[in-house]
Amino acid sequence: MRALLFLSIAVLFTGCATVFSGYYTELEIRNAPDSLQVQTIDGVQLPTRPFSIQEARQDVAPGESLYETYFDKSRLLVQLRRGSDHVLILKSGQIEQRVAVYGKINPWVFGIDLLCGIVPAFFDALNGNWRYFSPIEFNKK
């Protein structure tokens, strides 16, 4: 009962996106070489990790995991703050690409915020947590 009360207060006085998604999200970079480095416009190096895919296994013995994880090394993930737009510098060898990343409003979160009332919608709009980033491509030109 206390958990339900706490969750209700958290949703009503913050916002659905803040409670369920947090302040950070991962941006997918497609067509990424192994040597790709990602920096902000200020020169801060951002850590990357390979995109992972979990698939259900067919041959599961007792005590083994039901899922197997595969890593797609041609796609990388970078963690970014939801509430602001970003300019990233993608570097691989002699190739340097500058990419502007703009957040888009997630229609599902927007709709849920409106159903919950003006306070959650205002809070998510104020801090930008109802935004997401579309995947970007690295051009190897």
Helices and strands as residue ranges (DSSP letters): H 2-13, H 16-20, E 24-30, E 37-40, E 45-46, E 48-56, E 67-81, E 86-92, E 95-101, E 104-105, H 107-116, H 118-127, E 131-132, E 136-137
